[in-house]
Amino acid sequence: MTSPSKKLLHVLVLSATLIAGSVDARSISIQIPSPAAPADAALWVALDAGPGFGSSILSLDDGRRIFLPFQADVLLQIAEGGALSVWYYTDYQWQSIGSTGFSLESGEVGYVLTLPQERSIDRVRAVQWFIEGADGGLAEHHVHAQRFGREVYLPRYYAVTTSGDLELKGRFGHVQAKPRIYQLLPRLFGNENETRKVNGTLSENGSGKFNDLSKSVLAGLRADGYTHVWLTGVIQQATSTDYSAVGQAADDPDLLKGIAGSPYAIRDYFDVSPDYAEDPAKRLEEFQALCERMKASGLKVLIDFVPNHVARSYASDIRPELAFGVKDRTDVYFDADNNFFYLTSEITDGAAPLRLPTVDHNTGQIINETAQLVGKADGYFPPERVHGRVTGNNVASWHPSNGDWYETVKLNYGFDFLNRDREPEYPSAITPRKRIPDTWKKMDLILAYWQELGVDGFRVDMAHMVPPEFWKWVIHRARMRNAETFFCAEAYNDDPAKVPSRDPALRESDSVMVALLDAGFDAVYDDPGYDTLEHLYTGNAWVNDLEQVQSRLGAFFFDCALRYTENHDEIRLTHPQTWGGLGMEVGRPVTATLFGLSRGPVMLYHGQKVGEPGIGREGFGGDDQRSTIFDYWSLPELNKWWNDGAADGASLSEAQRSLRAWYVRLLATLQEPAFAAGNSIQLNAANRENPFYGKVQDVDPSGHWFYSYLRTDPESDSHFLVTANFHAKATLRHVRVRLPQHAVSALGWEASADTWLVLKDRLGESGTVVSMPIQEVLREGLYLDKLEPLSAAYWEISTAQAAPAGARVPASLPAGNAFLGAPPVMRVRAGDALSIDLRRFGNPGETHRFAIGEVDGVICRVDTLNHRLMLQTNTESTGLKRVSLQLQPKLAGGSILESSLPLVVEPVSKKTFYLSGLNEVTAVSVVGAFNQWNTEASKMQKVEGGWTWTGTIEPGRYVYKYVIDGRWEADPANPEREADGYGGFNSVLNVESGAVGLPPATLIVESVTAEAIEISADRPLRQVIAEALPKTGGTMALSATVEEGRIVVAHGNTAPKGAMIRVLAETDDGQVGLPAITFAGSPVEDIWQDDIIYYAFTDRFYDGDPGNTQPVEDTDVLSPANYQGGDFAGIRQK
């Protein structure tokens, strides 16, 4: 879609007509406010106006994209004079059509747009518009938007009511709706049985029931702040428990993982597990009653939908006419009309029968523990002795392994996963006339069945293994039955089994998550964010990495991500062998940080709020640091809260009570408009060079353990600062969070002498309040005196005319007067970057800002937020440089203060890293001791055949690794390795010293007169820089000439009498030595530069009085860092 820059129509009106109680396509009026209509702009209007599905992605030229919270199927571009361009979404892609049938006429309040009467337009359901500026900017007048680069996500739209009015909506319904999901496995939740026998049966270990979710328990969950409850594993699964009395016999022992069985090996898609019913014969009635109780309590019902696979024993006795595979051709591997994939000679070696890994087929010995306990296993499944089927994880083998999903079989949606480039056998943008596969139709009927039973939404298992086109088709059909049906997807972009979309609006580089969101999912898993924070404790990640990881998600994915810190697939936070073994407290910074990031849903797992650790072996799952989903079991810590059904937490420890109360406050605060509807502004990148940004060790950059961001909703004036200290032991003191200008603008602040900022922590028990003048915040940043280890805070932001009573008010930092001194000589290696704190040499005060001049061969930039000069040198440009430095006035009429920074760029040898292949990955970095293992420092560039990075490294021995899409791996091309201490290996690099040439020139002051200075040099010179450094500040450039090895510096008419003069010289081969220092005439006063200072570190100098020697008794303090005994007596004696 291209968009010429045209003059915008200030007001657009769609004429209205009501037809039989529904809203016709010509029935809405839209008024664009005049301030949002600059000249030379274009207006775009997106509508859901047809009976079919549409697209959430609008791709404009130059790589720009708009993402919508609904699927549009009509797109209009309105340009100068009312010229119209129209696109329809049909056959899984946007297609330009003529404007026949569309008309635009001038009306009393603007323009009237009439839509044609045709089958593709039946009624307008939703609409959103945006302006494209002459400069290419998109939707800049939308207050609520998430922007990453050239992508914009608009989280709001207008739904058309039956009366023809426009109702403002968000992705999840109400504009301030933010789903808060509680995941529970009924088998574990409410199971009071404390036996917990490893591999115990139902009769031994018990099981929770639907009835355990009583009205009072559900009311408590709602009071805790939840909106949805995900009832995990309720659909009937393969199990060893025999319910023959109600027509549900136990499964073949060769198909079981765990005595209870896997919840994701679905045996009947139209039934629920008898385990959860008080009366197994009435299990569906009891489930429906639970759904009714949940709705009465204000909770939405979510269940699993497992589309990729079913149990090998799948057979429905409720809807047998919808059984899978009944009409399949079993003699072919793939057929579009088949429900399954079959093992044939064209795809696999070997022959029937299917041999399952429960038995050693050479000896006949049962080797699977579940099969041993259940008994009668033989390693075969009778229905597949002749015709075998592909496993749920795409393994086409007659001999699946123990690590495969051998208990399941993969369903066929028309995508040949073994021939991924094959044309799809289903409707898509490249195959629009293909018929709907049989599996699609059956899955739609399954969803309809559960919707009719009262289910409000679905958590979809491994959604990326199914074609996105199917999701677009089936979710649309589900929402035709119930427009509010909720869909969230478990999906992983790094899984090679993901199925690509053929929609041209999607790019090859797009994550599968974007395809799923466009297909209609409300939310998708934020696995990258979760992994980043886990690697903070189990790998080499910095919390800084989170900002880049989240930005790589793109605007759409970022804002619609489902965030979690525990679920049934992930390890428990509190397990002693996970998350650094830090216990339940690690959940505070991790959960608070992830949950507040965007408008998307959040999810807590049962037991998380009370620190359930998942310790020990339960059965099939082993001691896998999780709470089992395969076995009959109960949760010991959760049961302390359960308290025989009272759910009052009477048996919890004080620490558990405190943690649970903290989570409840978290869920409550997430309902504030800033979090539910506001925009997100990340702050770590802006504070990277801020030395007061929570540093634990004195290494650059900031942001190893401290993270912060803003959530801001200008419409409701709701604003929060989120801070988190991820360090296990260090208390962060005197933290300054500096705010970039776009953050200040979002907060709507103005520098006013009588306005105070007020911060109130909504997560802490005490509700700490901090206050400081806004003028100081704008100049120095938000000040936080003390952030405890493993802590997080949601600071509610407000302003006042004075500090509130009882608030903590930090000591004020006066701005002082603007002053600019003379920076010393700086040296940097060619090709390296240099970051310099400019306030070492000057103070901008309230009136000035730092500025920098251009220098050949050096990229110069001033970070005005952190008052730092950022220099990036060129590998080819070395030698002596003079960097012009200024303090420029903020207001017209002020004086400019000038100085300069002498910069010596030293030539060095370069090291090139090259990693071949990896065409499918998106990001590669090289990390090691030479860059403090920082994944941001040395990003590799993709080149033909691989990835490369060239940089300078000091001579020495280093260990290093590559970070490939978040995975840390040793260099496959380097055989020299050593253990990394985490069960893997580091590669080893030896960097040799380069050859040393002649030394730089030695400068000797030969004579000083009132007019000039004469200096001798012992080597030929290429250039000389001479400057006066007056006491009043700054530097003054002086004229310098070189004749026959002698430098003459004229200063008589330029430099103040007695001012220091600094002279630097570069030799013909680029060497720069020490400067020559003298004065303009004789010094006019005794200055410290003439003195020699002896510096002594007292406690390391000499122990003159052993009686006062008292080292710190702390095993965490290393001996070299401890008190060494030195004292003033030792100094006096020596």
JODA-V494321 format. One record per run of one state. SS is the DSSP state (H for helix, E for strand, - for the rest). FROM is the first residue (numbers start at 1). LEN is the number of residues. Records with the same first field share a line. If there is no record, write none. Layout:
# JODA-V494321
SS=FROM-LEN, FROM-LEN
This chain:
# JODA-V494321
-=1-11, 15-3, 20-2, 24-10, 37-5, 49-6, 60-1, 64-1, 73-1, 79-1, 83-1, 91-2, 98-5, 107-4, 115-3, 119-2, 122-4, 133-5, 139-7, 149-2, 155-1, 161-5, 171-2, 174-6, 186-16, 206-4, 213-2, 225-3, 233-2, 238-5, 247-1, 249-4, 256-10, 273-1, 277-3, 297-3, 306-3, 312-8, 323-17, 341-1, 343-16, 360-6, 367-2, 375-7, 385-4, 390-1, 392-16, 412-26, 454-3, 461-2, 466-2, 482-4, 490-22, 520-3, 526-1, 539-6, 553-1, 565-14, 582-4, 596-6, 606-2, 611-25, 643-11, 670-3, 677-2, 683-23, 714-4, 726-6, 738-3, 748-8, 762-7, 781-1, 788-3, 801-7, 810-9, 821-5, 830-3, 841-1, 844-4, 853-2, 856-2, 864-4, 874-5, 890-7, 907-4, 917-7, 932-7, 940-1, 944-2, 952-4, 965-2, 970-7, 980-5, 992-11, 1009-3, 1018-3, 1030-6, 1044-2, 1051-9, 1068-4, 1073-3, 1080-8, 1091-7, 1102-4, 1109-10, 1122-6, 1134-1
E=12-3, 18-2, 22-2, 42-7, 55-5, 65-8, 74-5, 84-7, 93-5, 103-4, 111-4, 118-1, 121-1, 126-7, 138-1, 146-3, 151-4, 156-5, 166-5, 173-1, 180-6, 228-5, 235-3, 243-1, 248-1, 266-7, 300-6, 309-3, 340-1, 342-1, 359-1, 366-1, 389-1, 391-1, 408-4, 457-4, 486-4, 523-3, 561-4, 602-4, 679-4, 706-8, 718-8, 732-6, 756-6, 769-5, 782-6, 791-10, 808-2, 819-2, 826-4, 833-5, 842-2, 848-5, 855-1, 858-6, 868-6, 879-11, 897-10, 911-6, 924-5, 939-1, 941-3, 946-6, 956-9, 967-3, 977-3, 985-7, 1003-6, 1012-6, 1021-9, 1036-8, 1046-5, 1060-8, 1072-1, 1076-4
H=34-3, 61-3, 80-3, 202-4, 210-3, 215-10, 244-3, 253-3, 274-3, 280-17, 320-3, 369-6, 382-3, 438-16, 463-3, 468-14, 512-8, 527-12, 545-8, 554-7, 579-3, 586-10, 608-3, 636-7, 654-16, 673-4, 741-7, 774-7, 838-3, 929-3, 1088-3, 1098-4, 1106-3, 1119-3, 1128-6
